[in-house]
Amino acid sequence: MSTRPLVIIPDARLRLASDPIVRIDAKVRTLVEDMLETMYDAPGIGLAAIQVGVPERVVTIDVAREGEEKQPLVLINPEIVAASEELSVYQEGCLSIPEYYEEVERPARVTVRFLDLDGETREIEASGLLATCVQHEIDHLNGVLFIDHISKLKRDRVVKKFTKALRERERDGKS
């Protein structure tokens, strides 16, 4: 297992739609192990494969609180099959948009179908923070960022900030 570098906005890869996993093999298992290590190291509660530069439909999540036993969840080819009409608002952040947080409104509950690491089809019903995290990570698989759910003004401001920082790093030879 090893940590992988995170893809940070404005990197265009974050806007790619990820490809489905056709076969769960050693390569996918290694990717999952690396994603979990990267997510915990960051630290974060969710990570989509595209955030480590791999455009495949794999997500890792762990919403266990600090001090609680880790409860890693691996979703392969996840899809939301039902969502509540009731909405909830959470302050979201993203490892690909470091140190930026905004309130985002999403369905309060979702049902998600996915493959586990054994290739078995599973379904979970998620609410609260887990529902928000699942939706956030599945958005990544579709090239959608949480900032796409906020006002255009705020979104443009944060993209401009990260684009400027990238230009400065490139100019200083640190990219």
ZIJOTA-V467347 format. One record per pair of residues at least 24 apart in sequence whose C-alpha atoms are under 10 Angstrom apart, sorted by the first residue. I is the first residue (numbers start at 1). GAP is how many residues later the second one is. If there is no record, write none. Layout:
BEGIN
((I | GAP) (I | GAP))
END
This chain:
BEGIN
((1 | 29) (1 | 30) (1 | 31) (1 | 32) (1 | 33) (1 | 34) (1 | 35) (1 | 36) (1 | 37) (2 | 28) (2 | 29) (2 | 31) (2 | 32) (2 | 33) (2 | 34) (2 | 35) (2 | 36) (3 | 28) (3 | 30) (3 | 31) (3 | 32) (3 | 33) (3 | 34) (3 | 35) (3 | 36) (3 | 37) (3 | 38) (3 | 39) (3 | 49) (4 | 27) (4 | 30) (4 | 31) (4 | 33) (4 | 34) (4 | 35) (4 | 37) (4 | 47) (4 | 48) (4 | 49) (5 | 33) (5 | 46) (5 | 47) (5 | 48) (6 | 29) (6 | 32) (6 | 33) (6 | 36) (6 | 41) (6 | 43) (6 | 44) (6 | 45) (6 | 46) (6 | 47) (6 | 89) (6 | 90) (6 | 91) (7 | 42) (7 | 43) (7 | 44) (7 | 45) (7 | 46) (7 | 47) (7 | 88) (7 | 89) (7 | 90) (8 | 43) (8 | 44) (8 | 45) (8 | 86) (8 | 87) (8 | 88) (8 | 89) (8 | 90) (8 | 154) (8 | 155) (8 | 158) (9 | 42) (9 | 86) (9 | 87) (9 | 88) (9 | 89) (9 | 136) (9 | 149) (9 | 150) (9 | 151) (9 | 152) (9 | 153) (9 | 154) (9 | 157) (10 | 86) (10 | 87) (10 | 148) (10 | 149) (10 | 150) (10 | 151) (10 | 152) (10 | 153) (10 | 154) (10 | 155) (10 | 156) (11 | 40) (11 | 42) (11 | 85) (11 | 151) (11 | 152) (11 | 155) (12 | 131) (13 | 37) (13 | 38) (13 | 39) (13 | 40) (13 | 41) (13 | 42) (13 | 130) (14 | 34) (14 | 36) (14 | 37) (14 | 38) (14 | 39) (14 | 40) (14 | 41) (14 | 82) (14 | 126) (14 | 127) (14 | 128) (14 | 129) (14 | 130) (14 | 131) (15 | 35) (15 | 40) (15 | 124) (15 | 125) (15 | 126) (15 | 127) (15 | 128) (15 | 129) (15 | 130) (16 | 34) (16 | 39) (16 | 40) (16 | 124) (16 | 125) (16 | 126) (16 | 127) (16 | 128) (17 | 33) (17 | 38) (17 | 39) (17 | 40) (17 | 122) (17 | 123) (17 | 124) (17 | 125) (17 | 126) (17 | 127) (18 | 30) (18 | 31) (18 | 32) (18 | 36) (18 | 37) (18 | 38) (18 | 39) (18 | 40) (18 | 59) (18 | 120) (18 | 122) (18 | 123) (18 | 124) (18 | 125) (19 | 31) (19 | 35) (19 | 36) (19 | 37) (19 | 38) (19 | 39) (19 | 58) (19 | 122) (19 | 123) (20 | 35) (20 | 36) (20 | 37) (20 | 38) (20 | 56) (20 | 57) (20 | 58) (20 | 121) (21 | 34) (21 | 35) (21 | 36) (21 | 37) (21 | 55) (21 | 56) (21 | 94) (22 | 34) (22 | 35) (22 | 54) (22 | 55) (22 | 97) (23 | 96) (24 | 52) (24 | 91) (24 | 92) (24 | 93) (24 | 94) (24 | 95) (25 | 92) (25 | 93) (25 | 94) (28 | 28) (28 | 30) (28 | 48) (28 | 89) (29 | 88) (29 | 89) (31 | 25) (31 | 27) (32 | 26) (32 | 27) (32 | 28) (32 | 42) (32 | 43) (32 | 44) (32 | 85) (33 | 27) (33 | 41) (35 | 24) (35 | 25) (35 | 26) (35 | 39) (36 | 24) (36 | 25) (36 | 26) (36 | 36) (36 | 37) (36 | 38) (39 | 56) (40 | 30) (40 | 32) (42 | 53) (42 | 56) (43 | 52) (44 | 49) (44 | 50) (44 | 51) (45 | 27) (45 | 48) (45 | 49) (45 | 50) (45 | 84) (45 | 85) (45 | 88) (45 | 92) (46 | 26) (46 | 27) (46 | 28) (46 | 48) (46 | 49) (46 | 84) (46 | 87) (46 | 88) (46 | 90) (46 | 91) (47 | 27) (47 | 47) (47 | 48) (47 | 49) (47 | 86) (47 | 87) (47 | 89) (47 | 90) (47 | 91) (47 | 93) (48 | 27) (48 | 47) (48 | 86) (48 | 88) (48 | 89) (48 | 90) (48 | 91) (48 | 92) (48 | 93) (49 | 88) (49 | 91) (49 | 92) (50 | 46) (50 | 87) (50 | 90) (50 | 91) (50 | 92) (50 | 93) (51 | 43) (51 | 44) (51 | 45) (51 | 86) (51 | 89) (51 | 90) (52 | 44) (55 | 85) (55 | 86) (55 | 87) (55 | 88) (56 | 85) (57 | 57) (57 | 80) (57 | 81) (57 | 83) (57 | 84) (57 | 85) (58 | 56) (58 | 57) (58 | 79) (58 | 80) (58 | 82) (58 | 83) (59 | 75) (59 | 78) (59 | 79) (59 | 81) (59 | 82) (60 | 73) (60 | 74) (60 | 77) (61 | 69) (61 | 72) (61 | 73) (61 | 76) (62 | 68) (62 | 71) (63 | 66) (63 | 67) (63 | 70) (64 | 66) (73 | 43) (73 | 44) (74 | 40) (74 | 41) (74 | 42) (74 | 43) (75 | 37) (75 | 38) (75 | 39) (75 | 40) (75 | 41) (75 | 42) (75 | 46) (75 | 47) (75 | 48) (75 | 59) (75 | 62) (75 | 63) (76 | 37) (76 | 38) (76 | 39) (76 | 40) (76 | 41) (76 | 43) (76 | 44) (76 | 45) (76 | 46) (77 | 36) (77 | 37) (77 | 38) (77 | 39) (77 | 44) (77 | 61) (77 | 64) (78 | 34) (78 | 35) (78 | 36) (78 | 37) (78 | 38) (78 | 43) (78 | 44) (78 | 45) (78 | 56) (78 | 57) (78 | 59) (78 | 60) (78 | 63) (79 | 31) (79 | 32) (79 | 33) (79 | 34) (79 | 35) (79 | 36) (79 | 44) (79 | 55) (79 | 56) (79 | 59) (79 | 62) (80 | 30) (80 | 31) (80 | 32) (80 | 33) (80 | 34) (80 | 43) (80 | 44) (80 | 45) (80 | 54) (80 | 55) (80 | 58) (81 | 29) (81 | 30) (81 | 31) (81 | 32) (81 | 42) (81 | 44) (82 | 25) (82 | 27) (82 | 28) (82 | 29) (82 | 30) (82 | 31) (82 | 43) (83 | 24) (83 | 25) (83 | 26) (83 | 27) (83 | 28) (83 | 29) (83 | 42) (83 | 43) (83 | 44) (83 | 48) (83 | 52) (84 | 24) (84 | 25) (84 | 26) (84 | 27) (84 | 43) (85 | 24) (85 | 25) (88 | 39) (88 | 40) (88 | 41) (88 | 43) (88 | 44) (89 | 39) (89 | 40) (89 | 43) (90 | 38) (90 | 39) (90 | 42) (90 | 43) (91 | 38) (91 | 41) (92 | 37) (92 | 40) (92 | 41) (92 | 44) (92 | 54) (92 | 55) (93 | 40) (93 | 43) (93 | 53) (93 | 54) (94 | 42) (94 | 43) (94 | 51) (94 | 52) (94 | 53) (96 | 49) (97 | 48) (97 | 49) (97 | 50) (97 | 61) (97 | 62) (97 | 65) (98 | 64) (100 | 47) (100 | 58) (101 | 45) (101 | 46) (102 | 44) (102 | 45) (102 | 47) (102 | 48) (102 | 52) (103 | 43) (103 | 44) (103 | 46) (103 | 47) (104 | 28) (104 | 32) (104 | 42) (104 | 43) (104 | 44) (104 | 45) (104 | 46) (105 | 27) (105 | 41) (105 | 44) (105 | 45) (106 | 25) (106 | 26) (106 | 29) (106 | 30) (106 | 43) (107 | 24) (107 | 25) (107 | 28) (108 | 24) (109 | 26) (110 | 24) (110 | 25) (112 | 26))
END
